[in-house]
Amino acid sequence: MPPVPTPHLDLSTVALLGQPKKAPSAGWRKWVYVASFKTINVGESPKVIHRENLVNQVRRPLHGCYRIALLSLKGGVGKTTITATLGATIASIRGDRVVAVDANPDRGTLSQKVPLETPATVRHLLRDAEGIQSYSDVRRYTSQGPSRLEVLASESDPAVSEAFSSEDYTRTLDVLERFYSLVLTDCGTGLMHSAMSAVLAKADALVVISSGSVDGARSASATLDWLDAHGHQDMVRNSIAVINAVRPRSGKVDMQKVVDHFSRRCRAVRLVPFDPHLEEGAEISLDRLRPQTREALLELAAVVASGFPGAPR
């Protein structure tokens, strides 16, 4: 048997020069570094390192298209707002394309969360689907915010009575999957409307939205009950619950008990605090959010990314 060849020495930059210690970016650590003429480097703080780890998690490589469905049985809990802010957070961190689809059977408001660049809706996309051959073609039907999140609007004309069906949703995904790495779907509040069966069949991840109120939590739990009863047990176990503070205070509700309830049913639970900018209900700019809100959204984005194929949970 011939001898096993000796492996070559690793000639990477890190192997030859070592990994340089990153200079601190803020706080007293940066002050010491600058005041010592860059001779004393105590490194980044644990908080900064934690944030960098979350960002790296969101940037995990993704092969193919990952589809996220955002669902709530009850209106007024901020489902569309979470869709827009989660999508914007992911899009601002990753370098690939992210699109949010308004799949509300009634008039949805997702398109109001980004500057309107086109009056086109999902109906126009479906009408012209056969002629869409490139990203520049599909871009004519979406509006893009400063975060790079794109939004495909729902039909806003109340005179249009044709429902957004399961087949329509499937055809929409067939187009979007060719050009986008992540597709977020802002679902309607009903579980029985036509498109929902296709949304659930196609989703790689499910995010269930609840407010911090008693009826909001009960409605979110009822959503999980319905999914369990209709053959989606695995989806429920792998889902993410978001407790969204749509009001400044949660009153007398014991939020820890709400978190404990959903943590027993879902893969993860995250809280998004109240934010005056989101309460406006207008176009969303991540720069105008409070630091704690941006931190919560980054945590949520990292939890979503932990479900990417091949990502360790």
Secondary structure by P-SEA (a helix, b strand, c coil): cccccccccccccccccccccccccccaaaaaaaaacccccccccaaaaaaaaaaaaaacccccbbbbbbbbcccccaaaaaaaaaaaaaaacccbbbbbbbcccccccccccccccccccaaaaaaacccccccccccccccccccccccccccccccccccccaaaaaaaaaaaaacccbbbbbccccccccaaaaaaaaccbbbbbbcccaaaaaaaaaaaaaaaaacaaaaaaabbbbbccccccccccaaaaaaaaaaacccbbbbbccccccccccccccccccaaaaaaaaaaaaaaaaacccccc
